[in-house]
Amino acid sequence: MTEPRRRARLEIRQAKLKDVRAIGDLVRRAYADLPAYTQGEIRGQINNYADGCFIAKLDGKIVGYCASMRLDEIVALADHSWDEVTGNGFGSRHDPTGDWLYGYEMCVDPGVRGTRLGRRLYEERRALAERLDLKGIVFGGRMPGLAKAMRRKTNRADTPEEYLQKVIDTKIHDPVLRFQLANGFEPHGILHNYLPEDKQSKANAVRMIWRNPYVDIDSPPKHRLPRDVEGVRIATCQLQARAVTGFDEFMKHIEYFVDVAADYESDFIVFPELFTLMLLSAEEKEQSPLESIELLSKYTPRIRQRLSEMALSYNINIIGGSHPTRMPDGDIHNVAYVCLRDGSVHAQEKIHPTPNEAYWWNIKGGDSIDAIPTDCGPIGILICYDSEFPELARRLVDEGARIIFVPFCTDSRQGYMRVRYCAQARAIENQCYVVMSGNVGNLPNVANMDIQYAQSCILTPCDFPFARDGIAAEASENVETLTISDVNLADLSWARAEGTVQNLHDRRFDLYRIEWDKRVGNISDPLGLPIEDHEGAAKPIGPPTAGGG
């Protein structure tokens, strides 16, 4: 009788978005003396270059993680800090044409050291570099014994350079540097002020290099990015405000456009900000602004449920405009519900309420914004006024978003043009697509919704692969319609790596950065209910954010 087959205890594989929380916990265990990653930073590392991120899983628990990206030699071998080279921890400086693999994170659970997990993760990096015919691997290696060595009276090292030489000469033992040297890496100078938070290394690191023996350094091949096709079809609904008799009639109008967009095999349909306000027309008398918002908030569970059912049955991802929702703390927030065709639901709150929203409806701003994973890659939501704050779009793109949806609600052409010009700027400066969807018409007897102005559109960066004027498609002004266009995500990758200008690559990380308040973490779904994440596991939703401008 044969023995039952045992499952492998150890698994080395590419990191996935479902691993983000466990990776964050691992990093905190491994580096208790260093600042922890936010979940957004880990998401960015995986979204920006999943091929370079690996985990080690032992008996079902993540116990090892390494992150790397491709960089051009000029960037990889120049003096730099960790923040500069990693795009402040998001891995957003990944260059798909880069000829070096740059490692910027490697950690192993202290409880399983001695199992050679670090060596196995290094081997994964080395195999990746060899498979891609890269020149080699480079990273900044920690010097955790340096601070102590500089305080010693005997066998003292007064400088990082002296310390490194003593480690090489085996006069001082540094477990990290010895491990890297044993794995075939060679030191090439000191990176001063590499990681200020690393007190044990006195903020220094050793530039460690492994050269790929299978690549001829004197005549390396030019890594060009192929002009592939990664098509996504987007539908933006310019919705006519109209009187309805109740919830069912309202949803019937919404389902009509979902049905049409699905018939055209669209991957996404986006509705306008506050598109649910027409539900107020079913009331017998006009409500005060505060009564209106309270009444609308009661529809939240039904709206989310119906949109999610439509997304699943019509096989389309629905960006549900935005809808006022009362939060557990009693505040009203403006929330976009994103219902994906795999059945998962995400929520994004508006960060910046307009003065009008704050005054008439007492709407408060949300606290967190993050990219949302979809089957077409990460996306972002900026509700109307939020599109006028460039730091929000930059954070979404750092996390890997390539399409940003902007549901908006504007009553005048001036208000519309503010959103439109800012949305176009976000597309150019972040080299991404921006999709706008607005309301048209008017709603009698609904407070603060007298008139609407919109010209919904799908905007692109301005470079050779894209439309001449940076507009993939746009609707006629103030007419109810569905505007559909195909966009090629591969064009974004090409533009970021080889375009006429390379806004993301050319940022001055040595001069400025966006520092998101890490005290504000992911929060629960606005109703406190479990929501399915993209991997299918029930969890409280993270970042809600939505708005109007």
N, C-alpha and C positions, 0 to 999 in steps of 0.2 A: 504494500500500500504506500503510495507516494505521500509525502508530507504536503500540507496545504501551502500554497505559494504565499510568501510574505510580501506585503507592500513595502516599497522603498521608504526608508525613514527620512532620507535627505533628498530635497529637490532644489535645484538651481534653475531659475527661469527668469524671464523678463518681468519686471514689475508691472502691475496693473493698477488702475484707479481704485479698485476695491481694496488694495493693500495700503492705501494712504494712511489710515489711522494707525494700523499696526506698525508701519514704518516710523511714524512719528513717535510712538511709544518706544520703539527700539532705539532711536537716536537719543531719546532722553535717558534711557538706561545706560547707553554706551558712553555718553558725554555729559555727565551730570554737572560738569564745571563750565559748559558752554551753552549759549542760548539755544533753545529748541527751535526747530522749524515750525512754521505755521502749516496747516493743511494745504493752504493755497500754494505755498512754495513747493511742497512735494508734488502737488498736482501739476504745477508748471514744469517741474523737472521731467515728469513722465510724459506730459503732453508735448513738450518741446522736442524731446528725443527719446522715445520709448526704447529704441534699440540699444541705447547706452545705459539703461537702468536695469539692474539685476537684483534679485532677492535670493537669499538662502532660507529654506524652510526646513526645520528639523522637527519631526514628530508633530507636524501640523502648525508649528509656531514660527513666525518670521524671526530669524536670529541673525541675519546678515543683510546688508544693503550697500550697494555702490551705485553712484550716479556719474555719468560722463557725457560729454558732448564733443562734436567735431569743431575745430577751430582752424583758422588759417595760421600758418607758421609765424607770421609777423606778430599776431596777437598772442599765440600760445607761448612763444619763447621770449617775449618782451617782459620787462619788469611790470608787475601789476599786483593788485590786491585781490583777495578772494571775492569781495563784493563787486569789484570792477569786472572780473573775468566771468562771473556767473550771472551777471545781471541781477545783483542783490539776492542771490539764492534761488532764483526761478529757473536757471539754466536757459534763459531767454537769448543768450548770445550764441546759441548753437548755429553753426554755419554748415548747411548740408553739402557745401563744396570744400569744406576744410580738409586739410591734408594731415592733421594731427588729431588724435583722440585725447581730450583733456579730462582727467579725472578730478572731480571736486568733492566727492563724498565717498567715504569707505568706513563702515562701522560694523562691528561684530558684538553680539551680546556678551557681556563679561562672564555670564554663567556658562558659556559653551566654548570659551577660548581653549585652544589646545586641540581642536577638531580640524584645524587647517582650513577653516572656512574662508579666511582672508586670502589664502593662496588660491582657493578655487574661484573666488570672485575675480582676482587678478587674472586668472587664466581665461575667464569669460571675456574680459576686456581685451586681452592679448589676441584671442581668437577673432574678436570683432575687428580689430585693427588689421589683422592679417587678411581676413576675408574681404575687407574693403580696400586693400592695397594702400593703407595709410602709411605715412613715414614712421609713425611710432606713437608712443603714449607719453604724456607729460602731466605732472601734477605738482602741487606744493606739499611737501611732506612735513608733518609736524616734528618738533624737537622737544618732546615733553620733559626731557631731563635738563634742559638748558638753564632754567631759572635756578635750580638747585646747584648746578655746576658753577654758576657765576657767584654763588654765595660761599662756596667751599674755601677752606684755607689750603688744603692740599689737593693736588690733581685738579686744580681750578681751570676754568675756561673763561676768559674775560670778554670774548666776542663770539657771535654765532659761528663765524668762520673758524675760529680756533676750536670750538666745540665739535664742529663737523669733522675737522681733521683728526681730532683725538678719537672720535667714534670710528672713523675709517681705519686708524692705526690700532684699534681695539684697546686703547688706553681708557676709554670711557664706554660704558655699555648703555646704549639707548635702544630699548626693545623695538620701537617703531622704526627707527632708521635702519637698524640691523635687519629687520624683517624685509624692508624695501630693498636693501642692498642684496640680500640673499635671493630676492626674486628677480634679479637681473637689471635693476634700475641703477643708473649712474647719477651721482650728484653733479649739478652744473650751477654752482653759485647759490647765494642766499637771496631770498625774496624778503626784503625788509618791510615791516608794517603790513604783512600779508593778512593776518587775522588778529586785529587788536584785542578781541575777546579771549584769545588763547594766551592766558597768563603764564602757563607752564613753559611755553615756547618763547615768551617775551615778545609775542606778536610776529615772530619770524617763522619762515619755512624754508626748506631746501627744495630748489627746483630739481626734481627727479625726472630722468628721461630714460625710456627704453626705445631703442631704434629697431624697426622692423627689418630683420635680415633678408627678407624676400623682396625688398624694394630697393631699386637702384637710386640712391640719394642724388647722384649727379644728374640723372635725367628722369625725374619723377613724372608720372603721367599727370596731366591736368585734370583735376576733378571738376567736371562740368555737371550741372544739374539738368537732366533730360527734361524736355518740355512735354511732360506727361499730361494726361487728361484725368482729372479727378472731379467729375461733374456733380453739381448739386443744383436741383431745380427749386426755385424759391417763388412763392406767391405772396404778394402783399395785398391785403384787402382794404380798399378805401370805402369805408362803411357809411351809408346814409342813415342819419338819425331819423327815426320814425316812431310814431305812436304805436304801441302794442297793447293788446288786451290782457296780457299776462306772461308768465314765465315761458309757457310752452310755445307761444307765438314768437317770442324773442329767440328762443333756441332754434326754432324752425328757420328763421332768417340766417342765423349763424351756420346751421347745418347745410343750408343751400350752398354757401361759398366753400365750405369744407368739401362738400361733394364735388363741386366743379373743379377745385384745385386738385383733388384726388384723381378725378378723371384725366387730368393732364399729367398725372404721375409726379406731382410736386412732392418734394421731400419736406418742405416747410410751408405753413401758411401763418401769417402774422396779422393779428387784429389790432385796432387802435387802443390807445390809452382810454380808460374810463368808458369803454364801449358798452358797459352794462347800464349806463345811466338811463337808457331808453326804457328800462324796466319801471322807472318812476312815472312814466306816462300812463301806466295802468291804474294809478291811484285816483280815487274819486276827486280829490282836491290837491292843489299844489302844496307840497311839503316845504317847510323851512329848510335851509341848507343843512343844519345839524340833523333834523329829522330824516332828511333824504339819505344821508350817509349811514345813519343807524339802520334804516330800512334796507338799504342795499347790502349791508354787511351780513344780514340774516340770510341772504341768498348764497353766501359763499360755498357751503358744502354742496349744494345742488349744482352750482355752476362748475365747480371743479370736477364733480362726478360725471356730468354730462360731457364736458370737454374731453375728459380722459376716455370715456366710452367711444366718442367719435374718433379720437386719435387711433385707438386700437382697431376699430371696425373699418375705418377708411384708410388705414395704413399711411398715416401722415403725422408729422410732428406739428403740434398746434402751439403757437405762442399766443396765449390768451390775453393779449392787450394788457389791461390792468383793471383791478377791481378793489374798491375800498373794503378793508377787512378790519374788524375789531380784534386787537391782540389780547393775549391773556392778562396783560397789565392794564387793560382798559383803553389804551391808545388806539386811534384809528390810523392804519398805515395803508398806503397805496401799493397793492401787490400784483405782480404779474405771475400768473400760473402757467407753467410750461408743461404741457401734457405730451409725452413722447409716445410713439407708436408701439413701443415695447410694454406699455402699461405703466411706466414710471411717471411720477409727477414731481416737479420741482417748483419752488417759489422764490421770487426775487422781489424784495421790497424797494421802493423808490427811496433813494438816499436823501435827495434834496427836494422837499415840497416847495412849490412856488409861494411867494407871498400871498397870492390869491387863494391857493389851497389851504394854507395855514390860517388865513383870516376867516374865510367863509365856512370851511369844513373842518377846521381844527385837525388837519392831517399832520402827523409827525413823520420824521424821516427814519429810515431803517439804519442799521449799524454795520452791515456786512455785504460784500459783493464778491461773487466768485464765478468762474466759468462753469458752465453746465455741460456734462458729457452727453453727447448724442451719437447716433449711429453714423452721422456725417462729421464727426469730430466735435471738439469743444466749441460752444457758442457763448455769447454774452448778451445780457439784457440791460439796456440803459433807457429808462422810461423818461422820455421827453426832456425835461430840464436837466436830468443827469447827463445827457449828451453834451451839455455846455460846460462840463467840468472834465478837462482832458485827463486828469490823473486816474479817473475811474476806468476809462477805456484802456489806458496803458496797463493797469493792473490786470484787466481781463485778458489782454493780449499776452502779457507776461505769463499768464496761466495757460496759454495755448489757444485762446479763442481766435478763430479766423473769420467768423461772421458775428457781427453785433446787430441785434435787432432793437429798433427804436420805435416803440409805440408812442404816439404823441397825440395831443389834443390842444389845438390852438384856435383862438377865435378870430384872429386878424392876420393879414398877410405879414405884418411886421413880426408877430410872434412866430409864425411859421418859418420865416426866413432866418430867424435866430437859430432855430433848431436845424434847419436845412444846411446853413453854412457851417455850423459846428459839426454836424454829422459828416459832411464832406471833408472837413479838416481831420476828423478822427480816422476816416478811411485812408487819407494820405499819410498822416504822421505815423499810423500803426500798420500801414500796408495790409489792410483787411477790407472786407466788404461790410457795408453798413446798410441796413434795410429799414426804411421808414414806412409807418402805416398810420394814417390819421382819419379822423371823423369829418364828415361834411354834413351840411344841412342844419336844421335847428330842431329844438324840442320845446314846443309851447308848454307852458305850465310846469317846466322843470327849472328850478332855480339854478342860475349860473351856467346855463347851457343854451343861451339865446341864439348864437350864430356860431358857425364853425368854418374854418378855412384849412384846406389840405391839398397837397399834391404829393401823393405817396410815390416812393421811388426806391431803386436799388442802386447804391452808389459804389464806386470802385476806386482804387488808387489811380493816380494819373501816371501811366507809363505805357510802353509800347504794347504789352499783351492785352491791355484793357481798352474800353471804349474811348473814343477820341476826347470826349468831354468829361470823362469820369462818371458817366451815367449808363449803367447797363440797361435800365428801363425806367420809365416813369409814367404815371397816370396823367390824364387830363385833370385840370384844376376843378375841384368842387363837384365832381361827378362820381356817383357810386360805381365802382368797377373793381375788377380783379386784374392785377398786373403780374405777369409771370415771366421769369427769365432764368436761363441757365448761367451759372457761374462756374469757373474752373478754379478749384482750390490750389491746384498745382501751379497756376500762374502766380499766386501769392508767394509760394515757396521760391519760385524762380526770381521774382522781383526782389525779395528780401536778400537773396544771395548774389544776384547778378544784374539787378536793375540799374537804371540810370542813376538813381539815388537809392540809398539803403538806410532809411531812417532808423530802423530798429538797431541795425549793426553800428551805426555811427553815433549813437548816444554817448555823451561824455559821462561815463560812470564815475570818473575820477572827480567830477565837479558836483554832481547832484544825484539824488535818488528819491524815490517815493517810499516813505516809511509809514506803512499801515499800522495803526495802533494795535499791537498784539494783545492788548487786554480785551479787545473786542473779538470774541471768537465766533464760531458758527453757532447759530441759535436754532431753536426748534421751529417746526412748522407753525405758521400763525395760529392754527387751531389746536396745536399740541397733539396732532395725530401722527401716527407713523406713515411715512411715505416711502414708496419703493425707489431705491436708487437704481442707477443704470445697470448694475450687475445683478439686480433682482433681489437683493436682500433688504428687508424692511429696516428702515432707520429713520430717525427724525431728520427732517430736511435741514440743510445747513443755512446758506446765505439767502435771505429774502431781500430784494431791492427793487423798487419801482418808482415811477414818477410822472410828472407832467410839466410842460414848459410854456 
